[in-house]
């Protein structure tokens, strides 16, 4: 039978392929199979780096692997090696000096530990063809450096509850898909088993890392401009009341600053205007595979990271952002016969639905395919988004990034998951995307938020970002907070043509904020918001600004008040703001549902009230 199989192989395969197959499957004693494994096991190096003496010794072992090995019959092994060297000398492959030096080489004494440079990537390759020879896109030197940095970082974070850190580094290439140069699936501290799980593939809550994609979509839809004011005030949508990480409100904030400082409330409000479905569709087209629920299930919390994504997905999405808004699958490895392993990219047909497990299986299965590419943002929106993520002032708010304040041009975004069990940092330069994820089995015991929790890792270059793209956000409405005001010549009062001559009027454009948001803004930034001059008493036609504003509940809100154990309805909480700050203590009128009803009394701030059934204003 063996002779018949040998003849078939001899007839079907060329000599080079037969030799390659033999080297890959030859036994080298114990559980060592294959020349490459034996080379690492006995000499700690690649097979192409072996000397003549080392190669001859390994060539001798498969003849009797149970006996002819360094820990077996060393005398017979040495004699067999020297015989092979003599044959090489006779054949003219080596000269007498090379043969003599090779014979003088000592036999290896103890086996080397097999390298564990990228164990999680090896597992991916094995799952897609254990008998194939894969060539990864990893950079061995970079992989070792990043692994060392990750080990140091996770040791510093153990006191904050972080038990594992994952890192993925992708290099951007012009005209080609991004290439993954480093993949640290999991590095744990002392006594941790985090390395056994590939945290880079684990779907987790992405937190605020999705906000830049909402910002870019709003730019493309013409709903915001980078310096346009948006609201940051107390907001409630049914049972959902978003809050900023600081617990404070700023009233008004520029859109790019709201993204740079990762505020929560403004983006939830903007998503309500945009709609959840368009945002979810954009996230999927940018390469987010694990959004398996319908948009209404995620709701407005999608702006804050509801749903799941893996670290490698986020790196791919940000690589698309750096690629002028075009998402592509990232190259991880290939075989000589043309098999590819590509990670991420836009899902085919919108991805899997039904369960997180089904979505994850689809994500892993797609690695066997060629990958897709798709534009999800315009070049202008992508560029403006990266520009907002490079705003330097926010670096000073997080101590871990102070060293980067005057460094290379890095756009970056942090995020924390619900429950503070995951911390993310994504850094983008013109040539690289670095993703760092820290994970904990429980809520952190210390405020390890964003960049302080997940690192920085300096993998970047010095090239400048591409020049700005005109046109992004050009359809955005004129900022309604800026108003043209007619003043008298002394700029003391507001006037109009009915009470003051036109040739004696002065026109000024002022920022006129609504009462509620303006009061919060004045508290946060005293002296920045200009005061609106009063209307001259005799100018009755000039519109007067309200002195108070009800922020909660919002206009056109329908409330259902539950009945407590006493049989009485619960009280409704009302937030009322005065033009110069919080409402002063005292009673304020609130009209009832009927014209003849007495005025209810509301005490602030904040106040509570039991309204009667009907409409109120």
TORBAZA-200028 format. One record per residue (C-alpha): residue in one letter; x, y, z. Coordinates in steps of 0.25 Angstrom, whole numbers, plus 5000, padded with zeros to 4 digits. Each point is the difference from the previous one (the first is absolute). Example, Ala and Ser with C-alpha at 12.3 -4.5 7.8 and 13.67 -1.06 7.14 Angstrom:
! residues 2
A504949825031S500650144998
END
This chain:
! residues 617
X500050005000X501150105004X500749974987X498850024992X499750145007X501450044998X499949974985X498750084999X500750125007X501249994991X499150004988X499150125004X501050095008X501350074996X501249975009X500050145006X498549975005X500449875005X501150055008X499250115006X498949905004X501149915007X500650125007X498650045005X499649865005X501349935004X500149955015X501150065008X499849935013X499050025011X498850094995X500950084991X499549994986X500650074988X501350074997X499650145004X499549955014X501349925002X500850124996X499450085011X499949895010X501549964999X500750134996X499050115002X500150064986X499349994987X500449894990X500650094990X500950055011X500649875003X501549974998X500549884992X500349925013X498650035006X499349974987X500749874998X499749965015X498550024997X500149934987X500549885008X498849995010X498949954991X500749874997X499849955014X499350125008X499849915013X501549985001X500750104991X499750135008X500950095009X499449935012X500149864995X501349934994X500950124998X501149924995X499349944989X499350134997X501450074999X500549894991X498750014991X500250154999X501549994997X499649904989X499050104994X501150115000X501049914993X498949974989X499850154998X501550024999X500149894989X498950064993X500750145000X498950075008X501050045011X501650005000X500949935010X500150125009X498550015001X499849855002X501150015011X499450125007X498649935000X500549875006X500650085011X498650065004X499549955013X498749925001X498850085006X499849965015X498650055004X498850044991X499650144999X498650055003X499250024987X499850154997X498750065004X500150134992X498650004995X499249885005X498650064997X500450024986X500649864999X498649955005X499350084989X500949944989X499949865006X498450014999X500150034985X501149904996X500949935010X500749934988X500350134993X501250095001X499550145004X500850134998X499450105010X500150154998X500550025014X501350075003X500849915010X500850125006X498750085001X499349895006X501049985011X500150145003X498550025001X499949875009X501050065009X499350135001X498749935003X500649925011X500550125007X498750074998X499149895006X500949995012X499850155003X498549984998X499849885009X499650095012X498950064992X499449864997X500549984986X500449864998X500349994985X500550094989X499849984985X500750084989X499850004985X500950084991X499750034985X500850064989X499350094990X500549974986X499650094987X499349924990X499949875009X499249955012X500650035013X501049905006X500049955014X501450015005X499849975015X498949915007X500149995015X498749925003X500250005015X501150045010X499749985014X500750045013X500749905010X499149885003X499050044989X499549914989X499550114990X501049964990X499249874998X498850084994X500250084987X499450135006X500250074986X498949924995X499150005012X498750084997X499850115011X499350135001X500850104992X499650125009X500350144994X500949954989X498850004991X499750155002X501050054989X499249924989X498750075005X500750134999X500549974986X498649964996X499450125005X501050084992X499649934987X498550025003X500350155001X499450005015X501350055007X501250084997X501349985008X499850145007X498550005001X499450015014X499249885005X499349985013X500549935012X498950025010X499249905009X499249914991X499149885002X499449914989X499049915007X500849925011X501350044993X500750125006X501450014995X501150075008X501450044997X501249935007X500350125008X498550015005X499950144996X499450084988X500650114992X498850054993X500650034987X501249934994X500650014986X499849874992X501549974998X500350025015X498849915004X500749894992X501450035005X499550005015X499149884997X498850075007X498849915000X498750085000X500250084987X500249884992X498849935005X499250134997X500650004986X499749854998X498550035003X500050104989X500749914990X499349875003X500749875006X499849924987X500950094991X501149995011X499949855001X500149994985X501250085000X500749925011X499749874993X500650064987X501250055007X500349855005X499349985012X499549865000X499349975013X498850094999X499049894999X498850075006X499050094993X500350155002X498850025009X500649905010X501350085001X499350135001X500750135002X501049935009X500749964987X500650135000X500749965014X500549874995X498749915002X500349874992X501349924999X501350014992X501449945001X501350075001X500449964986X498750044994X500250145006X501450014994X499549964987X498950115001X501050115004X500949954988X498850034991X499950145006X501450024998X499849954985X499150124997X498849925004X500249874993X499949875008X500849894996X500449865006X501450005006X501049904995X500549905011X500749894992X500049914987X500549874995X500849974988X498849944993X499250135001X499249985013X499850135007X499650045014X499450135001X499350065012X498850105001X499550094989X498650024996X499149885003X499449934988X498550035000X500050085012X500549895009X499349895008X498850025009X499349925011X501149995010X501450055004X500549864998X499549994986X500650144997X501349965006X500049874991X499850084988X501150095004X501049895001X499549934988X500250124991X501549995003X500149894990X499550104989X500650104991X499450115009X499150124995X500250154999X499050115001X499950155002X499350045012X500450155002X500450104990X501550045000X499650145006X499249945011X501149905003X501150115000X499250095009X499749895010X501549975001X500350155002X499050005012X500749885006X501350074999X499650125009X501150025009X499450065012X499349885005X501349925001X500350095012X498749945007X500649865001X501449995006X500449884992X500050084987X500850125005X501249954994X499449994986X499550155001X501250054992X500349874992X499649944987X498750034993X499149905007X498550004999X499449915011X498749965007X499849935013X498749925005X499549935012X498949895000X498850005008X500349955014X501550054998X500549864996X500750044988X500950124996X500450034986X501050094993X500150014985X501250094994X500150044986X501150064992X500250014985X500649874999X499649925013X498749965008X500349955014X498949945008X500149975015X499049935008X500049975015X499049915007X499649975014X499049895005X499350105009X499850155001X501350085002X500350045014X500750124996X499650104989X500949934989X499350084989X500450004985X501450034997X500649985015X499449864999X500449954987X501350064998X500750084990X500949924990X500850094991X500049934986X499950124990X500750074990X500350154997X499250024987X499050115000X498549974999X499450034986X499550144997X498650035003X498849974991X499050114997X498649975000X499749915012X498950065008X499750104990X498549985001X500050025015X499050115004X500450145005X500350005015X498850065006X500750045012X500650114993X499150124998X500150144994X499650105011X499650154997X500750095011X500050145002X501250084998X500549985014X499849854999X499250015013X498649964995X499349914990X499250094990X499249994987X499650104989X498750035007X500750065013X501450044995X500550074987X500649904990X501350084997X500350005015X499949855002X501149905001X499949864995X500749895008X500149854999X499949945014X499949865005X498649995006X499949875008X498649955005X499850025014X500249865005X501349974993X500550145002X499949995015X500849875000X501150064990X500250125009X500249915012X501049914993X500750124993X499850135007X500150134992X500149934986X498550024996X499750144997X498950075007X498850044991X499750145002X498650035005X498950064991X499850145002X498750025007X499350084989X500349904989X498849915002X500249934987X501349945003X499949855004X500449985014X500849875005X499349915010X500650015014X499749855004X500049874992X499549865004X501049904996X499349885006X499049954995X500250054986X498950064991X499049904995X500349895010X499049915004X500249955015X499449885007X500150015015X499949875008X499249985012X500849985013X499649915012X499150115006X499250004988X500550144996X500750034987X501550025000X500550154999X500550054987X501550055000X500150144993X501350074997X499950144998X501250104997X500150155001X500750084990X501150035010X500149865006X499249905008X498650045003X500050085014X499249945011X498650035000X498649974994X499850014985X498749994993X499649884991X498750014993X499049895001X499249934989X498850095001X499950154999X499350015013X500949915008X500950065011X501550014997X500849895006X501250035008X501449954996X501250025010X501449994994X501049974997X499749894996X498649995003X498949895001X498650014997X498749914999X499350054987X498649984997X499649924987X500050084988X500950104992X500950095007X500850124996
END
